[in-house]
Amino acid sequence: MTVALSYLAWRFPNSRPVLDGRATIVVRDGRPLQPAMDAERMTLDDLTSAARRHGFRQLEDIELAVLEPDGTFSMFERPAD
């Protein structure tokens, strides 16, 4: 099954978002994006918990947080003013 899906993604590049999923931005400039969180069925508690696991004390410290297609988070720190 995995081999077949990999072949389809290679042979038909336009099918990759459907097969692999897309990354979703859930925090921008320290503010959670509620429509994106609703689409991913994510609560604010889920997001703050992930932020703490990445070493952030509060969401305001995050410039950008992305929910990756594999379910992991990528979080980028806001530059110091």
C-alpha positions as CSV (number, residue, x, y, z in Angstrom):
1,M,0.0,0.0,0.0
2,T,2.8,2.4,0.9
3,V,4.7,1.6,-2.3
4,A,1.5,2.3,-4.3
5,L,0.9,5.6,-2.7
6,S,4.5,6.6,-3.1
7,Y,4.4,5.8,-6.7
8,L,1.2,7.8,-7.2
9,A,2.7,10.8,-5.5
10,W,5.8,10.5,-7.7
11,R,3.9,9.9,-10.9
12,F,1.2,12.5,-10.3
13,P,2.7,15.4,-8.4
14,N,-0.7,17.2,-8.2
15,S,-2.0,14.4,-6.0
16,R,0.6,15.0,-3.3
17,P,-1.5,17.3,-1.1
18,V,-4.3,14.8,-1.1
19,L,-2.1,11.8,-0.4
20,D,0.4,13.5,2.0
21,G,-1.7,16.3,3.5
22,R,-0.8,20.0,3.8
23,A,0.8,22.0,6.6
24,T,-1.5,24.3,8.5
25,I,-0.5,27.6,10.2
26,V,-2.1,27.7,13.6
27,V,-0.3,30.6,15.2
28,R,0.8,33.8,13.5
29,D,2.5,36.7,15.4
30,G,1.6,35.2,18.8
31,R,-2.1,34.9,18.1
32,P,-3.8,31.5,17.6
33,L,-5.7,31.3,14.3
34,Q,-9.1,29.9,15.4
35,P,-10.5,29.0,12.0
36,A,-7.4,26.9,11.3
37,M,-7.6,25.3,14.7
38,D,-11.3,24.5,14.2
39,A,-10.5,22.9,10.8
40,E,-7.9,20.7,12.5
41,R,-10.2,20.0,15.5
42,M,-7.6,21.4,17.8
43,T,-8.2,23.1,21.1
44,L,-6.3,26.0,22.7
45,D,-5.1,23.5,25.4
46,D,-3.6,21.3,22.7
47,L,-1.8,24.2,21.2
48,T,-0.4,25.6,24.5
49,S,0.7,22.1,25.5
50,A,2.6,21.7,22.2
51,A,4.1,25.2,22.7
52,R,5.4,24.2,26.2
53,R,6.9,21.0,24.8
54,H,8.8,23.2,22.4
55,G,10.1,25.4,25.2
56,F,7.7,28.4,24.9
57,R,6.0,29.7,28.0
58,Q,3.3,31.6,26.2
59,L,1.9,31.8,22.7
60,E,2.9,35.4,22.4
61,D,6.5,34.2,22.1
62,I,5.8,32.4,18.9
63,E,6.1,34.1,15.5
64,L,4.8,31.1,13.6
65,A,3.4,27.7,14.5
66,V,2.7,25.1,11.9
67,L,0.9,21.8,12.2
68,E,2.7,19.5,9.8
69,P,1.0,16.8,7.8
70,D,2.5,14.1,10.0
71,G,0.9,15.7,13.1
72,T,4.0,17.3,14.5
73,F,4.4,21.0,15.2
74,S,7.1,23.4,13.9
75,M,7.4,26.5,16.0
76,F,9.5,29.6,15.3
77,E,10.4,32.2,18.0
78,R,9.5,35.8,17.6
79,P,12.5,38.1,17.2
80,A,13.4,40.0,20.3
81,D,12.4,43.7,20.1
